[in-house]
Structure formats: C-alpha cells, structure tokens
Amino acid sequence: MAPTLYRGTRPDRTRTDDRARDWAEIQERMLVPLYASVLDRLGVGAGTRLLALNCGTGLALLLASARGAAVTGYDTDRDRLRLAEARLGTLPSTSYMATPMPQAPPVRLRLGIPAAAELRGYDLVTALDPAAPADALRPALAAVAEAARPGSAVVLAGWGPPERCATASVLRVAARLAEPRGATGPLPRLSGRDDLEELAAGAGLRPDGSGRVSCPFGYPDQAAAVRGLVATGLFDAAVAATDRQQVDKEIAEALHPYRRLDGTIRMDNVFRYLIARV
C-alpha cells in the first residue's frame, strides 16, 4: 500500500488551504512511483536544471533537488505553493548523493505561469499533475516549444487506460454529478492511447518515448480516502453542481469495493508519462 504522511482521521476540510494540505499529506505521495520513474528515466542529478509546471506542493521538486538538481516550480494555486515553500525550505545543505555537494542546489518557486523568457536554459520541463486540464497546459507547452533550448526534454503525465485504473470507477461519480441532467460524462483526465502524444504534438513538441508506472492509491480509512480524492480537484465541478456533503457520500459508496477487512482502502492504478523534445 502506498504510504501516507498522515494516518489519522480529521474533520472534513472545506477551506482551500485545508484542501491543499490534504493533497500534500494524503494524496500526493501516491504519485511518488511516477515521479521517481521519470527522474530515473531522464537521469536527473547534479547539473540538471528542471522546471516544473503545476508543481503543486513540491514533492517532485523535493525528490529532484535531493538528487542534486537545480529546480524551479510554477503553480497557480497559492495555497499549494505556500506548502511547497515550507517543504522545500527545509532542504539540507547537501544532497542525498554518494558524493555530497558543497551546497544545496538552488530552489525557486513562482506563482503563476512562466513567461517565454523564463523558459530558457532548462534541461527538463515537467508537467506531472495528471489532474491538470489539457486546455490549461497547452499555452504553457507551446511557450516551452518556442522558447526552450532545442533538444531539451519535456515530460507529460496522465492516467492510464480506465480498465487499468481502479480509481476510474470512483471518478465516474465526479462526471455523473457534474452533469446537470445526471448523465455520465467523460472521465476527467483519463488518458486515451494517444492523448499525451496529441497534446505534445499540438504544442509543437516531438514525442520521444513513453512509460507506464503502477501507482496504487492506499488510504488508512474511508475518511482519508475521500479527503485525498477531493483534494485532487477532479471533483470541483461535482461539488459546484451539488454540494460537498453529497459528493463525499457518493465517493464513500464508490469506494466500498476497495475497502479491506481492516478498514484500509487500496485501488490499483497505472499512470502513463510521455517524453517529448523541443
């Protein structure tokens, strides 16, 4: 089971800063296998200059910085970025490498979307939040394709096929409740076979390899699972169309098949990433 930073049960969170903390404490760690696989595949280490779009609360940046990379993160969510600042501000003075570096690699965090002039000089640009809408990513990816150094890598991530993702059945709750007439709509951000390739090519990037990673979602109890899933942002439209109490209730019902005898919850998922080149 994927570990969580918090193993108790708290009251429901409704404030945006509380939801950002739920993402940092409960949900984001489920994506560590994805982050680690990408960093391994790209050989991220000392000398790497990495820029992350939608960096969230900074866990992927923390892992990259621990390998010796100089990291820059951008996000439009002020609450998540504030937690990233707290997390990355505690980095040790040396990296977790066999040969310690004389000083910690630089870390920069910025609110918003990078301008074209800020995209130059990076070896690697990542967009690893599978919940980030494709329409929101396209302008930033197009700017990367235009301004980044030729040959530099861009990595996109998304959900794997619905039949390989147990969480897909829970995400159908979001699609159904968000539809005013109650009809089930398309699953949020679940990747079709060529979705990431089309997103990259549409931005002017050249696909150059891909991979799949198992990322099981594991929770100590139902309450933690509900809070973690809501923290992804994938249920925002459902909450707006109904209310938080209704959404929580229906998520809990959808989680029932994945509850174990000890009360823990596990859903096996596959995530996909695409490596593209400028």
C-alpha positions as CSV (number, residue, x, y, z in Angstrom):
1,M,0.0,0.0,0.0
2,A,1.3,3.5,-0.8
3,P,2.2,5.3,2.4
4,T,0.6,8.5,3.5
5,L,2.0,11.3,5.6
6,Y,-1.0,11.3,7.9
7,R,-2.6,8.2,9.2
8,G,-5.4,9.6,11.4
9,T,-8.9,10.9,10.7
10,R,-9.6,14.6,10.8
11,P,-12.9,16.6,10.4
12,D,-13.9,17.4,6.9
13,R,-11.9,20.2,5.3
14,T,-13.6,22.8,3.2
15,R,-11.2,25.7,3.1
16,T,-8.9,25.9,0.1
17,D,-5.7,25.9,2.3
18,D,-7.0,22.8,4.1
19,R,-7.6,21.1,0.8
20,A,-4.1,21.9,-0.3
21,R,-2.8,20.3,3.0
22,D,-4.9,17.2,2.3
23,W,-3.2,17.0,-1.1
24,A,0.2,17.3,0.5
25,E,-0.4,15.0,3.4
26,I,-2.6,12.3,1.9
27,Q,-2.8,12.3,-1.9
28,E,0.5,13.5,-3.4
29,R,2.6,10.6,-2.1
30,M,0.6,8.2,-4.2
31,L,2.4,9.7,-7.2
32,V,5.9,9.1,-5.9
33,P,6.5,6.0,-8.1
34,L,5.6,8.2,-11.1
35,Y,8.0,11.0,-10.0
36,A,10.8,8.6,-9.3
37,S,10.4,6.7,-12.6
38,V,10.6,10.0,-14.6
39,L,13.6,11.2,-12.7
40,D,15.4,7.9,-13.2
41,R,14.5,7.7,-16.9
42,L,15.8,11.2,-17.5
43,G,18.9,10.8,-15.4
44,V,18.1,13.8,-13.2
45,G,21.0,14.6,-10.9
46,A,23.8,17.2,-10.2
47,G,23.9,19.7,-13.0
48,T,20.2,19.2,-14.1
49,R,18.1,22.3,-14.4
50,L,14.5,21.3,-14.0
51,L,11.4,23.5,-14.4
52,A,8.0,22.1,-13.2
53,L,4.7,23.3,-14.4
54,N,1.8,22.8,-11.9
55,C,4.4,21.9,-9.2
56,G,1.8,21.7,-6.5
57,T,3.1,21.2,-3.0
58,G,6.6,20.4,-4.4
59,L,7.2,16.8,-3.6
60,A,8.5,16.0,-7.1
61,L,10.8,19.0,-6.8
62,L,12.0,17.8,-3.4
63,L,12.9,14.4,-4.9
64,A,14.8,16.1,-7.8
65,S,16.6,18.5,-5.5
66,A,17.7,15.6,-3.3
67,R,19.4,14.2,-6.4
68,G,21.3,17.4,-6.9
69,A,19.1,19.2,-9.5
70,A,18.5,22.9,-9.5
71,V,14.7,23.2,-9.5
72,T,12.1,25.8,-10.4
73,G,8.4,25.3,-9.8
74,Y,5.4,27.3,-11.1
75,D,1.8,26.9,-9.9
76,T,-1.3,28.9,-10.0
77,D,-2.6,27.6,-6.6
78,R,-1.3,29.9,-3.9
79,D,-2.1,27.5,-1.1
80,R,-0.3,24.6,-2.6
81,L,2.7,26.8,-3.4
82,R,2.8,28.1,0.1
83,L,3.1,24.5,1.3
84,A,5.8,23.8,-1.3
85,E,7.8,26.8,0.1
86,A,7.6,25.3,3.6
87,R,8.6,21.8,2.3
88,L,11.5,22.9,0.1
89,G,12.7,25.4,2.7
90,T,13.7,22.5,4.9
91,L,16.2,21.0,2.4
92,P,19.5,20.0,3.9
93,S,22.7,21.8,3.0
94,T,23.9,18.8,1.0
95,S,22.1,16.5,-1.4
96,Y,21.4,12.8,-0.8
97,M,24.1,11.7,-3.2
98,A,27.0,9.4,-2.6
99,T,29.3,12.4,-3.0
100,P,28.0,15.4,-1.1
101,M,27.7,18.7,-2.9
102,P,29.3,21.7,-1.4
103,Q,26.0,23.5,-1.1
104,A,22.3,22.8,-1.7
105,P,21.2,23.2,-5.3
106,P,19.1,26.3,-5.8
107,V,15.3,26.1,-5.5
108,R,12.9,28.7,-6.9
109,L,9.1,28.8,-6.6
110,R,6.9,31.2,-8.6
111,L,3.2,31.9,-8.6
112,G,1.5,31.8,-12.0
113,I,2.7,30.6,-15.4
114,P,6.2,31.1,-16.7
115,A,6.8,33.7,-19.4
116,A,8.7,32.7,-22.6
117,A,11.8,34.4,-21.4
118,E,11.8,32.3,-18.2
119,L,11.8,29.0,-20.0
120,R,15.3,29.3,-21.4
121,G,18.2,27.3,-20.1
122,Y,16.4,24.3,-18.6
123,D,17.4,20.7,-19.4
124,L,14.0,19.3,-18.4
125,V,10.4,20.7,-18.1
126,T,7.8,18.6,-16.4
127,A,4.0,18.6,-16.2
128,L,3.3,15.7,-13.9
129,D,0.0,16.5,-12.3
130,P,-2.4,14.1,-14.0
131,A,-5.4,16.2,-13.0
132,A,-4.2,19.3,-14.8
133,P,-6.6,20.0,-17.7
134,A,-5.1,19.6,-21.1
135,D,-6.6,23.0,-22.2
136,A,-4.7,24.7,-19.4
137,L,-1.4,23.0,-20.3
138,R,-1.4,23.8,-24.0
139,P,-0.4,27.5,-23.8
140,A,2.5,26.8,-21.4
141,L,3.7,23.8,-23.5
142,A,3.5,25.9,-26.7
143,A,5.7,28.5,-25.0
144,V,8.2,25.8,-24.0
145,A,8.3,24.6,-27.6
146,E,9.1,28.1,-28.8
147,A,11.5,29.3,-26.1
148,A,13.3,26.3,-24.6
149,R,16.6,25.1,-25.8
150,P,16.4,22.7,-28.8
151,G,16.7,19.1,-27.7
152,S,15.6,19.7,-24.1
153,A,13.1,17.2,-22.7
154,V,9.5,17.8,-21.7
155,V,7.6,15.2,-19.7
156,L,3.8,15.0,-19.5
157,A,1.9,12.6,-17.3
158,G,-1.7,11.3,-17.3
159,W,-3.9,8.5,-16.2
160,G,-3.6,5.1,-17.8
161,P,-6.4,3.3,-19.6
162,P,-9.6,3.2,-17.4
163,E,-9.6,-0.6,-17.4
164,R,-6.1,-0.4,-15.7
165,C,-7.2,2.2,-13.1
166,A,-9.4,1.2,-10.3
167,T,-9.9,4.8,-9.4
168,A,-11.7,5.3,-12.7
169,S,-14.9,3.9,-11.2
170,V,-14.7,6.5,-8.4
171,L,-14.1,9.3,-10.8
172,R,-17.3,8.4,-12.6
173,V,-19.0,9.9,-9.6
174,A,-17.4,13.3,-10.5
175,A,-18.6,13.1,-14.1
176,R,-22.1,12.0,-13.2
177,L,-22.7,14.6,-10.5
178,A,-21.2,17.4,-12.6
179,E,-23.7,16.7,-15.4
180,P,-26.9,18.8,-14.8
181,R,-29.1,16.0,-16.2
182,G,-27.4,13.2,-14.3
183,A,-25.9,11.5,-17.4
184,T,-22.4,10.2,-17.1
185,G,-20.0,12.3,-19.0
186,P,-16.4,11.7,-20.0
187,L,-13.9,10.7,-17.3
188,P,-11.8,13.6,-16.1
189,R,-8.2,13.5,-17.5
190,L,-8.1,9.7,-18.1
191,S,-5.6,9.3,-21.0
192,G,-6.5,7.6,-24.2
193,R,-3.8,5.7,-26.1
194,D,-2.5,8.8,-27.9
195,D,-3.8,11.7,-25.7
196,L,-0.4,12.7,-24.4
197,E,1.2,12.4,-27.8
198,E,-1.5,14.6,-29.3
199,L,-1.1,17.2,-26.6
200,A,2.6,17.3,-27.1
201,A,2.4,17.4,-30.9
202,G,-0.3,20.1,-30.8
203,A,2.1,22.3,-28.8
204,G,4.9,21.8,-31.3
205,L,6.9,19.2,-29.3
206,R,8.3,15.9,-30.8
207,P,7.3,12.7,-28.9
208,D,10.4,10.7,-27.9
209,G,9.4,7.8,-25.7
210,S,6.9,6.9,-23.0
211,G,6.4,4.7,-20.0
212,R,3.9,3.3,-17.6
213,V,4.1,3.2,-13.8
214,S,2.0,1.4,-11.2
215,C,0.7,3.9,-8.6
216,P,-1.6,2.3,-6.2
217,F,-3.8,4.6,-4.1
218,G,-3.7,3.4,-0.4
219,Y,-5.6,5.1,2.5
220,P,-5.8,4.2,6.2
221,D,-9.6,4.7,6.2
222,Q,-12.5,5.9,4.2
223,A,-12.4,9.5,5.5
224,A,-8.8,9.9,4.4
225,A,-9.6,8.5,1.0
226,V,-12.5,10.9,0.5
227,R,-10.4,13.9,1.5
228,G,-7.5,12.8,-0.6
229,L,-9.6,12.3,-3.7
230,V,-11.4,15.6,-3.3
231,A,-8.0,17.3,-2.9
232,T,-7.1,16.4,-6.5
233,G,-9.6,19.0,-7.8
234,L,-11.3,16.4,-10.0
235,F,-14.5,16.7,-8.0
236,D,-14.7,20.5,-8.1
237,A,-17.4,20.6,-10.8
238,A,-19.4,17.9,-9.0
239,V,-19.3,20.0,-5.7
240,A,-20.4,23.1,-7.6
241,A,-23.3,21.2,-9.2
242,T,-24.5,19.6,-6.0
243,D,-22.7,20.1,-2.6
244,R,-19.7,18.8,-0.7
245,Q,-21.8,16.5,1.5
246,Q,-23.4,14.8,-1.5
247,V,-20.1,14.4,-3.2
248,D,-18.5,12.9,-0.1
249,K,-21.4,10.5,0.4
250,E,-21.2,9.2,-3.2
251,I,-17.4,8.9,-3.2
252,A,-17.7,6.8,0.0
253,E,-20.2,4.5,-1.7
254,A,-18.0,4.1,-4.7
255,L,-15.0,3.2,-2.5
256,H,-16.8,0.3,-0.9
257,P,-15.5,-2.4,-3.3
258,Y,-11.9,-1.4,-2.4
259,R,-12.2,-1.5,1.3
260,R,-10.3,-4.2,3.1
261,L,-11.2,-6.1,6.2
262,D,-9.0,-3.9,8.3
263,G,-10.8,-0.7,7.0
264,T,-7.9,0.4,4.8
265,I,-8.6,1.2,1.1
266,R,-6.5,0.2,-1.9
267,M,-7.0,1.0,-5.6
268,D,-4.5,-0.2,-8.1
269,N,-3.8,2.3,-10.9
270,V,-1.5,2.7,-13.9
271,F,-0.2,6.1,-14.9
272,R,1.5,7.0,-18.1
273,Y,4.2,9.5,-19.0
274,L,5.4,10.8,-22.3
275,I,8.9,12.2,-23.0
276,A,8.9,14.9,-25.7
277,R,11.7,17.0,-27.2
278,V,11.8,20.7,-28.1
